[in-house]
Amino acid sequence: MKGQAMARQSISVSEPNDEWLKAQVASAEYSSKSEVINDLIRQERRRRLEIEHIRSELIKAEQSDFTDEQPDDLLANFKEEARQDGLL
């Protein structure tokens, strides 16, 4: 990544995971295994933020006792809000 210092790490991965990483680089979607791993970490961080946002919104809704929406509709609305807020 441009402009950011990168911490050098040494990690071990299983053979199937190594083959998968190699395939990602070979597909030209990524230029290195490190780029794949950094992308996976970014995706997981975003996913966790999304989960926390949804959890927080569900707690607020439960505590307010002021909704006639079904749980599936609430979840869909929260996910859409998360997308709009850049959390998804």
C-alpha positions as a printed NumPy array, in Angstrom:
array([[  0.   ,   0.   ,   0.   ],
       [  1.302,   3.389,  -0.889],
       [  2.112,   5.753,   1.922],
       [  1.792,   3.217,   4.719],
       [  4.654,   1.466,   6.431],
       [  4.271,  -2.278,   6.229],
       [  5.188,  -4.536,   9.125],
       [  7.099,  -7.563,   7.951],
       [  5.704, -10.864,   9.206],
       [  6.575, -14.501,   8.827],
       [  3.581, -16.816,   8.791],
       [  2.991, -20.495,   8.129],
       [  0.019, -21.721,   6.143],
       [ -1.216, -25.196,   5.344],
       [ -0.422, -26.656,   1.923],
       [ -4.019, -26.227,   0.655],
       [ -4.018, -22.591,   1.785],
       [ -0.657, -22.006,   0.136],
       [ -1.972, -23.476,  -3.122],
       [ -5.017, -21.212,  -2.888],
       [ -2.796, -18.159,  -2.298],
       [ -0.637, -19.105,  -5.285],
       [ -3.764, -19.455,  -7.439],
       [ -4.924, -15.971,  -6.439],
       [ -1.585, -14.498,  -7.494],
       [ -1.533, -16.574, -10.701],
       [ -4.981, -15.251, -11.632],
       [ -3.383, -11.771, -11.758],
       [ -6.023, -10.445,  -9.372],
       [ -3.233,  -9.891,  -6.847],
       [  0.446,  -9.241,  -7.334],
       [  1.646, -11.158,  -4.254],
       [  0.548, -13.459,  -1.453],
       [  0.971, -10.536,   0.936],
       [ -1.564,  -8.537,  -1.053],
       [ -4.056, -11.429,  -0.831],
       [ -3.58 , -11.735,   2.929],
       [ -3.912,  -7.978,   3.48 ],
       [ -7.135,  -7.981,   1.443],
       [ -8.525, -10.88 ,   3.487],
       [ -7.719,  -9.023,   6.711],
       [ -9.42 ,  -5.85 ,   5.426],
       [-12.512,  -7.873,   4.476],
       [-12.652,  -9.478,   7.926],
       [-12.254,  -6.124,   9.648],
       [-15.149,  -4.696,   7.578],
       [-17.244,  -7.793,   8.326],
       [-16.692,  -7.4  ,  12.055],
       [-17.639,  -3.709,  11.907],
       [-20.809,  -4.681,  10.062],
       [-21.678,  -7.284,  12.691],
       [-21.121,  -4.806,  15.519],
       [-23.244,  -2.184,  13.748],
       [-26.087,  -4.651,  13.186],
       [-25.85 ,  -5.906,  16.767],
       [-25.985,  -2.351,  18.091],
       [-28.996,  -1.478,  15.926],
       [-30.823,  -4.651,  16.96 ],
       [-30.22 ,  -3.885,  20.629],
       [-31.548,  -0.338,  20.16 ],
       [-34.626,  -1.672,  18.376],
       [-35.28 ,  -4.291,  21.054],
       [-34.938,  -1.734,  23.83 ],
       [-37.206,   0.799,  22.156],
       [-40.18 ,  -1.587,  21.796],
       [-41.212,   0.692,  18.961],
       [-41.291,  -1.308,  15.748],
       [-43.737,  -3.381,  13.82 ],
       [-41.081,  -4.668,  11.424],
       [-40.345,  -8.359,  11.187],
       [-36.824,  -9.505,  12.19 ],
       [-35.855, -10.286,   8.564],
       [-36.951,  -6.805,   7.477],
       [-35.023,  -5.203,  10.343],
       [-31.881,  -7.121,   9.386],
       [-32.223,  -6.134,   5.714],
       [-32.644,  -2.478,   6.705],
       [-29.627,  -2.577,   9.033],
       [-27.477,  -4.134,   6.316],
       [-28.546,  -1.437,   3.864],
       [-27.685,   1.268,   6.429],
       [-24.298,  -0.37 ,   6.968],
       [-23.666,  -0.344,   3.198],
       [-24.622,   3.332,   3.007],
       [-22.358,   4.108,   5.971],
       [-19.475,   2.34 ,   4.234],
       [-19.348,  -0.441,   6.802],
       [-20.221,  -3.087,   4.263]])
